[in-house]
Amino acid sequence: MKVLVIGAGNMGLTYSEGMATSSLLGKQKLRIYDTDPNKIETLRQEPKFTIYTSLADALPKSDIVFLAVKPYHSEALFKEMLPLVNKEQIFVSLMAGVTIKTIQEHLKIDKVIRTMPNLPAKVGKGVTSYTGADAVSRVELLMVRHLLDTTGTSIHVSSENFIDASTGISGSGPAYVFYFMQSMLEAALKMGFSDYDSKILVSNTFEGAIELFNQSDISPESWINKVASKGGTTQAAIDSMEDNNVKQLIQDAAYAAFDKAVELGKE
């Protein structure tokens, strides 16, 4: 199984690092194509990769091709790829907002899988939503899922609408968490804690809360009720959030990302 990643940026390299360990590759090294001389020089030091600077050399004989470039670079890339592809290849897109139909029409191929990755894939804790065109078989979907799972976990969704929706939840979601963390860090600093102590207080609080949630069947709302005593400090904080409509604002933010993903797809 020859796997090629086009684009060694943030997500491309993250998935390359994970997939390089996949048993699907057998004795084959993971292939990476990029045009940045600095990246190429660095990547050539990695024995687990085969680096290409020519699509003509890398693309025609690859079985699964990951498209990991910025969406605004996709049109120029498709023009370069078009004479080099064939209908037996499977194309897996990591590009936000670029639809399956767009890729099929530009490359004149059928087998396309669209994904929505997220940043925690960098530490093996990613979640990737994916869906495939009708031409992709169940076996091919499972092969790709095996590759995606090397960076965390993946979920198969029934349509591209859920890929756009995933953008609003998991794709952009880490930024919401970091936004909340930054707010708590700033509050801790204002209360007089040092930078180090503020980081420990906030990071361990998040890590502990997530572990409690993952190790039980209890909903977040139920956990809030366990922590918040009537008339107590936690309840005062929750009441402040409720009065300021924080829950609705977070949901509005998720829908804003969702709507933007749909808009990008139309463009």
C-alpha positions in Angstrom: 0.0 0.0 0.0 1.6 3.2 -1.2 0.3 6.3 0.7 1.2 9.8 -0.4 0.6 13.0 1.6 0.5 16.2 -0.5 1.4 19.0 1.7 3.7 18.9 4.8 2.0 21.7 6.7 0.5 21.4 10.2 -2.1 18.8 9.5 -0.3 17.0 6.7 2.8 16.4 8.8 0.7 15.4 11.8 -1.1 12.7 9.9 2.1 11.7 8.2 3.8 11.1 11.6 0.9 8.9 12.7 0.4 7.0 9.5 4.1 6.2 9.1 3.6 3.6 11.8 0.6 1.9 10.1 0.8 -1.8 9.4 -1.0 -1.0 6.1 2.2 0.4 4.7 4.1 -2.9 5.2 7.7 -2.2 4.2 6.7 0.9 2.2 7.7 4.2 3.6 5.1 7.0 3.8 5.5 9.4 0.9 5.3 13.1 1.3 5.2 15.8 -1.5 6.0 19.4 -0.7 7.6 22.4 -2.4 9.0 24.3 0.5 12.9 23.8 0.4 13.2 24.2 4.2 10.6 21.6 5.0 12.1 19.2 2.4 15.5 19.5 3.9 14.2 18.8 7.4 11.9 15.9 6.3 14.7 14.2 4.4 16.4 13.6 7.8 13.4 11.4 8.8 14.1 7.7 7.8 10.3 6.8 7.9 9.5 9.1 5.0 10.2 9.2 1.3 10.3 12.8 0.2 9.2 14.0 -3.3 9.6 17.4 -4.9 7.9 16.2 -8.2 4.3 15.2 -8.4 5.0 13.4 -11.6 7.3 11.0 -9.6 5.1 10.6 -6.6 1.5 10.7 -7.6 0.9 8.2 -10.5 2.0 5.1 -8.5 0.4 6.0 -5.1 -2.7 4.1 -4.0 -4.1 6.5 -1.4 -3.5 10.2 -1.7 -4.0 12.6 1.2 -4.7 16.2 0.2 -3.4 18.4 3.0 -3.0 21.8 1.4 -4.8 25.0 2.3 -8.2 25.2 0.5 -7.1 28.3 -1.4 -4.2 26.4 -3.0 -6.5 23.5 -4.1 -7.5 24.8 -7.5 -3.9 25.2 -8.7 -3.0 21.9 -7.2 -5.8 20.1 -9.0 -4.6 21.5 -12.4 -1.2 20.1 -11.7 -2.6 16.7 -10.5 -5.1 16.1 -13.3 -2.9 14.5 -15.9 -1.2 12.3 -13.3 -4.2 10.6 -11.5 -6.2 7.5 -12.2 -9.7 6.3 -11.2 -8.4 3.4 -9.0 -6.7 5.8 -6.6 -8.4 6.9 -3.4 -8.2 10.6 -2.5 -8.6 11.7 1.1 -9.1 15.4 1.7 -8.1 17.1 4.9 -9.1 20.5 3.4 -11.9 22.4 5.1 -14.8 23.4 3.0 -13.8 21.6 -0.2 -16.6 19.2 -1.2 -16.3 15.7 -2.6 -18.0 16.8 -5.8 -15.5 19.6 -6.3 -12.6 17.2 -6.0 -14.3 14.7 -8.3 -15.0 17.3 -11.0 -11.5 18.9 -10.9 -9.6 15.6 -10.9 -12.1 13.6 -13.1 -12.0 10.7 -10.5 -14.6 9.0 -8.4 -13.1 7.7 -5.1 -13.0 10.6 -2.7 -13.2 10.6 1.1 -13.6 13.9 2.9 -12.5 14.4 6.5 -12.6 16.9 9.2 -9.5 16.5 11.4 -8.6 18.5 14.5 -5.4 19.8 16.2 -5.1 17.2 19.1 -4.2 14.7 16.4 -0.7 16.1 17.0 -0.6 14.3 20.3 -2.5 11.2 19.3 -5.8 12.5 20.8 -7.4 13.7 17.6 -10.9 13.0 16.4 -11.5 12.8 12.6 -14.9 12.7 11.0 -15.0 11.2 7.6 -17.4 10.3 4.8 -16.9 8.8 1.3 -18.3 9.1 -2.2 -20.5 6.2 -3.4 -17.6 4.9 -5.5 -15.6 4.1 -2.3 -16.1 0.6 -1.1 -16.6 -0.5 2.5 -13.2 -2.2 2.4 -11.5 1.0 1.2 -13.3 3.1 3.8 -12.0 0.7 6.5 -8.5 1.0 5.1 -8.6 4.8 5.3 -10.2 4.6 8.8 -7.2 2.5 10.0 -4.9 5.3 8.7 -6.9 8.0 10.3 -7.0 6.2 13.7 -3.2 6.4 13.9 -3.7 10.0 15.2 -6.5 9.3 17.7 -10.0 8.1 16.8 -12.3 8.6 13.8 -16.1 8.5 13.3 -17.8 7.7 10.0 -20.7 10.1 9.2 -23.4 9.6 6.7 -23.1 12.8 4.7 -21.0 15.9 4.1 -23.4 18.0 6.1 -22.0 16.2 9.2 -18.5 17.0 8.0 -19.4 20.7 8.1 -21.1 20.2 11.4 -18.0 18.5 12.8 -16.1 21.6 11.9 -18.2 23.6 14.4 -17.7 21.0 17.1 -14.4 19.1 16.9 -12.6 20.9 14.1 -12.7 24.3 15.6 -13.6 23.0 19.1 -10.0 23.0 20.5 -9.9 26.8 20.0 -13.0 27.2 22.1 -11.4 25.1 24.9 -8.2 27.2 24.6 -10.3 30.4 24.7 -12.0 29.2 28.0 -8.6 28.2 29.4 -7.1 31.6 28.5 -10.0 33.3 30.3 -9.4 31.2 33.4 -5.6 31.8 33.3 -6.1 35.6 33.1 -8.6 35.4 36.1 -6.0 33.4 38.1 -3.3 35.9 37.3 -5.5 38.8 38.4 -6.2 37.0 41.7 -2.4 37.0 42.3 -1.2 33.5 41.3 2.1 33.2 39.4 2.3 32.2 35.8 3.3 28.6 36.8 0.7 28.2 39.4 -2.0 29.6 37.1 -1.1 27.1 34.4 -1.2 24.2 36.9 -4.5 25.2 38.4 -6.2 25.6 35.0 -4.6 22.7 33.0 -5.1 20.1 35.8 -8.7 21.3 36.4 -9.5 20.7 32.7 -7.6 17.4 32.6 -9.3 16.1 35.8 -12.8 17.2 34.7 -12.4 15.4 31.3 -11.1 12.3 33.0 -14.2 12.3 35.3 -16.5 12.7 32.3 -14.7 9.9 30.3 -14.7 7.4 33.2 -18.5 7.6 33.8 -21.8 7.7 32.2 -22.8 10.9 34.0 -23.7 13.9 31.9 -21.8 17.3 32.2 -25.0 18.8 33.6 -25.1 16.1 36.3 -21.5 16.7 37.2 -22.3 20.4 37.6 -25.0 19.5 40.0 -22.6 17.4 42.0 -20.1 20.2 42.3 -22.5 23.1 42.7 -24.1 23.3 46.2 -27.1 25.6 46.6 -25.8 29.0 47.8 -22.2 28.0 47.3 -19.2 29.3 45.3 -19.7 27.1 42.3 -23.3 27.9 42.0 -22.4 31.6 42.1 -20.1 31.1 39.1 -22.8 29.0 37.2 -25.4 31.6 38.0 -23.1 34.3 36.5 -22.7 32.3 33.3 -26.4 31.7 33.0 -27.2 35.4 33.6 -24.7 36.3 30.9 -26.1 33.6 28.5 -22.7 31.9 28.1 -24.2 28.6 27.1 -26.1 30.1 24.1 -23.0 32.2 23.1 -20.9 29.0 22.9 -23.6 27.3 20.8 -23.8 30.3 18.6 -20.0 30.2 18.1 -20.2 26.5 17.1 -22.9 27.3 14.6 -20.8 30.2 13.2 -18.0 27.8 12.4 -20.6 25.3 10.9 -22.1 28.1 8.7 -18.6 29.2 7.6 -17.7 25.7 6.6 -20.9 25.5 4.4 -20.1 28.9 2.9 -16.6 27.8 2.0 -18.0 24.7 0.3 -20.2 26.8 -1.9 -17.4 29.1 -2.8 
